[in-house]
Amino acid sequence: MKAIILAGGFGSRLSEETVLRPKPMVEIGGRPILWHIMNIIATHGITEFIVALGYRAEIIKDYFLNFYSLNNDVSIDLSTGTTYFHERNEIDWKIHLIDTGLNTQTGGRLRRLQHWLGDDETFLFAYGDGVTDLDIARMLQFHRAHGKLATVATVLSPERFGRIAYDGNRVSAFYEKPDNVEGWINGGFFVLNSKALSYIDDDDTVWERSAVERLARDGQLMGYRHHGFWSCMDTLREKNFLEGLWSSGKAPWRIW
């Protein structure tokens, strides 16, 4: 099973950090938030990642191409060109870094990656800017049990986010910022059947608007309620909040 992670947006609401790098490369505890997200996913047995690149794609490529040199002490013998990484902890991840266009919308990026899924009918889809202690394995069980095309992890959050309405476990509506009340919102983690990609029209399709709204109207979207920790990193305030949790040793998303 594979995981697709969005990492191509401009991150304009976090411009203090994203002028020179994509938002998934903004660091928490000295590591990109993308690294944190991949660790969360890998803990549940998914270790093949397809990363959708766009804005400053070269930053993400450079990070993974130089992953061991950046994360280990290094000895270099210039006379022979030999490099030795000390205390190298090898990670059994397979990572595909795919350029999905500079201005492509979220749905369009996902659609462009369809052929990278191969024969996998079911896959995980995640945004590259949020961390959680979500039990992905249990969410997968929930998805397989209901038999619909899509499952979204939903979390509780204040009114500045869009809303999700439930009918049992079926998502009956998916809509943007309607009321000044708390409610269930999109937590940025989906389990999808590849047939759900037929709801994406082109590069201009915003996944969390037209595509997901249509899945909800057709009764093909189910919600997995997550009552634990979740936080996005849309603003500098949220970045500092996550940094504080990590530095205190009490980061709830550190489940690996």
C-alpha positions as CSV (number, residue, x, y, z in Angstrom):
1,M,0.0,0.0,0.0
2,K,1.2,3.5,-0.8
3,A,0.8,6.9,0.6
4,I,0.4,10.1,-1.4
5,I,1.5,13.3,0.4
6,L,0.8,16.8,-1.0
7,A,3.9,19.0,-0.8
8,G,3.5,21.4,-3.7
9,G,1.6,24.4,-2.4
10,F,2.9,27.9,-1.8
11,G,2.1,28.1,2.0
12,S,1.2,31.8,1.7
13,R,-0.4,31.9,5.2
14,L,3.0,30.9,6.6
15,S,5.0,33.3,4.5
16,E,7.5,34.0,7.3
17,E,8.8,30.5,6.8
18,T,7.8,29.7,3.2
19,V,9.5,32.5,1.2
20,L,12.4,30.3,0.4
21,R,11.1,26.8,1.0
22,P,7.8,24.8,0.7
23,K,5.7,24.5,3.8
24,P,6.3,20.7,4.2
25,M,10.0,21.6,4.7
26,V,9.4,24.0,7.6
27,E,11.1,22.4,10.6
28,I,9.7,21.2,13.9
29,G,12.5,20.2,16.2
30,G,15.1,20.5,13.5
31,R,13.3,18.1,11.1
32,P,10.8,19.1,8.3
33,I,7.2,18.6,9.2
34,L,7.1,16.3,6.1
35,W,9.6,14.0,7.9
36,H,7.2,13.9,11.0
37,I,4.2,13.0,8.8
38,M,6.1,10.2,7.0
39,N,7.1,8.8,10.4
40,I,3.5,8.9,11.6
41,I,2.4,7.0,8.5
42,A,5.3,4.5,8.5
43,T,4.5,3.5,12.1
44,H,1.4,1.9,10.7
45,G,3.2,-0.1,8.1
46,I,3.0,2.1,5.0
47,T,6.5,2.8,3.9
48,E,6.2,3.7,0.2
49,F,5.5,7.4,-0.4
50,I,4.6,9.4,-3.5
51,V,5.3,13.1,-2.7
52,A,3.5,15.6,-5.0
53,L,5.9,18.4,-5.6
54,G,5.4,21.9,-7.0
55,Y,6.7,25.1,-5.3
56,R,10.5,24.9,-4.6
57,A,10.5,21.2,-5.5
58,E,14.3,21.2,-5.5
59,I,14.4,21.8,-1.8
60,I,12.6,18.6,-1.1
61,K,14.6,16.7,-3.6
62,D,17.9,17.9,-2.1
63,Y,16.8,16.9,1.4
64,F,16.1,13.3,0.5
65,L,19.1,13.0,-1.9
66,N,21.3,14.1,1.0
67,F,19.2,12.5,3.7
68,Y,22.0,10.6,5.4
69,S,24.6,13.3,5.2
70,L,22.1,15.8,6.8
71,N,21.1,13.5,9.6
72,N,24.4,11.8,10.5
73,D,28.0,12.7,11.4
74,V,30.1,12.4,8.3
75,S,33.8,11.5,7.6
76,I,35.1,12.3,4.1
77,D,38.4,11.2,2.7
78,L,39.2,13.7,0.0
79,S,42.1,11.7,-1.4
80,T,39.8,8.8,-2.3
81,G,36.4,10.4,-2.4
82,T,35.2,7.9,0.2
83,T,32.3,9.1,2.5
84,Y,31.4,7.4,5.8
85,F,28.2,8.1,7.7
86,H,28.5,7.5,11.5
87,E,25.7,5.8,13.5
88,R,23.7,5.5,10.3
89,N,20.2,4.4,11.0
90,E,18.9,3.1,7.7
91,I,15.2,3.7,7.0
92,D,13.3,1.2,4.8
93,W,11.2,3.8,3.0
94,K,10.8,4.1,-0.7
95,I,10.1,7.7,-1.8
96,H,8.9,8.9,-5.2
97,L,9.4,12.7,-5.6
98,I,7.1,13.7,-8.5
99,D,6.7,17.2,-10.0
100,T,3.0,17.8,-10.3
101,G,3.2,21.4,-11.5
102,L,3.7,24.8,-9.9
103,N,0.1,26.0,-10.0
104,T,-1.8,22.7,-10.0
105,Q,-4.6,22.5,-7.4
106,T,-4.8,19.8,-4.8
107,G,-7.2,17.5,-6.8
108,G,-5.1,18.0,-9.9
109,R,-2.0,17.0,-8.1
110,L,-3.6,13.8,-6.9
111,R,-5.0,13.1,-10.4
112,R,-1.5,13.5,-12.0
113,L,-0.2,10.8,-9.6
114,Q,-2.8,8.1,-10.5
115,H,-0.5,6.0,-12.6
116,W,2.1,5.9,-9.8
117,L,-0.4,3.9,-7.7
118,G,0.1,0.9,-10.0
119,D,-2.3,-1.9,-9.1
120,D,-3.1,-0.6,-5.7
121,E,-6.8,-0.1,-5.4
122,T,-6.6,1.4,-1.9
123,F,-4.2,4.1,-0.8
124,L,-3.6,6.8,1.8
125,F,-3.7,10.4,0.9
126,A,-2.4,13.1,3.3
127,Y,-1.7,16.9,3.3
128,G,1.9,17.9,4.0
129,D,1.2,20.3,6.8
130,G,-0.4,18.6,9.8
131,V,0.5,16.2,12.5
132,T,-1.6,13.8,14.6
133,D,-1.7,10.7,16.7
134,L,-4.3,9.2,14.4
135,D,-4.6,5.4,14.4
136,I,-4.2,4.9,10.6
137,A,-4.3,1.1,10.9
138,R,-7.7,1.3,12.5
139,M,-8.9,3.9,10.0
140,L,-7.9,1.5,7.2
141,Q,-10.0,-1.3,8.9
142,F,-13.0,1.2,9.1
143,H,-12.6,2.0,5.4
144,R,-12.5,-1.6,4.3
145,A,-15.5,-2.5,6.4
146,H,-17.9,0.2,4.9
147,G,-17.0,-0.5,1.2
148,K,-17.4,3.1,0.0
149,L,-14.9,5.0,-2.2
150,A,-13.5,7.4,0.4
151,T,-12.8,7.9,4.1
152,V,-11.8,11.1,5.7
153,A,-10.3,11.5,9.1
154,T,-12.3,14.1,10.9
155,V,-11.2,16.1,14.0
156,L,-12.8,18.7,16.2
157,S,-11.7,22.3,15.8
158,P,-12.9,25.9,16.1
159,E,-15.0,27.8,13.6
160,R,-12.3,29.1,11.3
161,F,-12.3,25.7,9.4
162,G,-14.9,24.3,7.1
163,R,-17.5,21.8,8.4
164,I,-18.4,18.2,7.9
165,A,-22.0,17.0,8.6
166,Y,-22.7,13.4,9.6
167,D,-25.5,10.9,9.0
168,G,-24.4,8.0,11.1
169,N,-20.8,7.5,9.8
170,R,-21.7,8.7,6.3
171,V,-20.6,12.2,5.5
172,S,-23.7,13.9,4.3
173,A,-22.2,17.3,3.6
174,F,-18.7,18.8,3.2
175,Y,-18.8,22.6,3.2
176,E,-16.6,25.7,3.9
177,K,-16.7,27.8,7.1
178,P,-20.5,28.3,7.5
179,D,-21.1,29.0,11.2
180,N,-19.3,30.3,14.3
181,V,-19.6,27.0,16.1
182,E,-17.3,24.1,16.8
183,G,-17.7,21.0,14.7
184,W,-16.0,18.2,12.8
185,I,-13.5,19.3,10.2
186,N,-11.3,17.6,7.6
187,G,-8.2,16.3,9.3
188,G,-6.1,16.1,6.1
189,F,-5.8,12.3,6.0
190,F,-7.9,10.2,3.6
191,V,-8.1,6.5,2.7
192,L,-9.3,6.3,-1.0
193,N,-10.2,3.7,-3.5
194,S,-8.6,4.6,-6.8
195,K,-12.1,5.0,-8.3
196,A,-12.5,8.1,-6.2
197,L,-10.1,9.8,-8.6
198,S,-12.8,9.9,-11.2
199,Y,-14.3,12.8,-9.2
200,I,-11.3,14.9,-10.2
201,D,-11.9,16.8,-13.5
202,D,-8.5,18.4,-14.2
203,D,-5.6,20.4,-12.8
204,D,-7.9,23.1,-11.6
205,T,-10.0,20.8,-9.3
206,V,-9.6,21.6,-5.6
207,W,-9.9,18.2,-3.9
208,E,-11.5,19.4,-0.7
209,R,-14.1,21.4,-2.5
210,S,-15.8,20.0,-5.7
211,A,-14.3,16.5,-5.6
212,V,-15.0,15.7,-1.9
213,E,-18.3,17.6,-2.0
214,R,-19.5,15.4,-4.9
215,L,-18.3,12.2,-3.1
216,A,-20.4,13.3,-0.1
217,R,-23.5,14.0,-2.2
218,D,-23.2,10.6,-3.8
219,G,-23.0,8.8,-0.5
220,Q,-19.4,7.7,-1.2
221,L,-17.6,9.5,1.6
222,M,-17.4,8.1,5.2
223,G,-15.9,9.9,8.2
224,Y,-13.5,8.3,10.7
225,R,-13.9,10.4,13.9
226,H,-10.5,11.0,15.6
227,H,-10.8,12.3,19.1
228,G,-7.1,12.5,19.8
229,F,-4.4,15.1,19.0
230,W,-4.4,16.9,15.7
231,S,-2.9,20.2,14.5
232,C,-2.2,21.8,11.2
233,M,0.6,24.3,10.6
234,D,-1.0,27.1,8.7
235,T,0.4,30.0,10.7
236,L,3.6,31.0,12.5
237,R,1.6,30.7,15.8
238,E,0.8,27.1,15.0
239,K,4.4,26.4,14.0
240,N,5.6,27.8,17.3
241,F,2.9,25.8,19.2
242,L,4.2,22.5,17.6
243,E,7.8,23.5,18.2
244,G,7.0,24.0,21.9
245,L,5.4,20.6,22.2
246,W,8.3,18.9,20.5
247,S,11.0,20.7,22.6
248,S,9.1,19.8,25.8
249,G,9.3,16.1,24.9
250,K,5.5,15.9,25.0
251,A,4.6,15.9,21.3
252,P,1.5,13.7,21.0
253,W,2.2,12.8,17.4
254,R,5.6,11.2,18.2
255,I,4.2,7.7,18.1
256,W,7.3,6.1,16.5
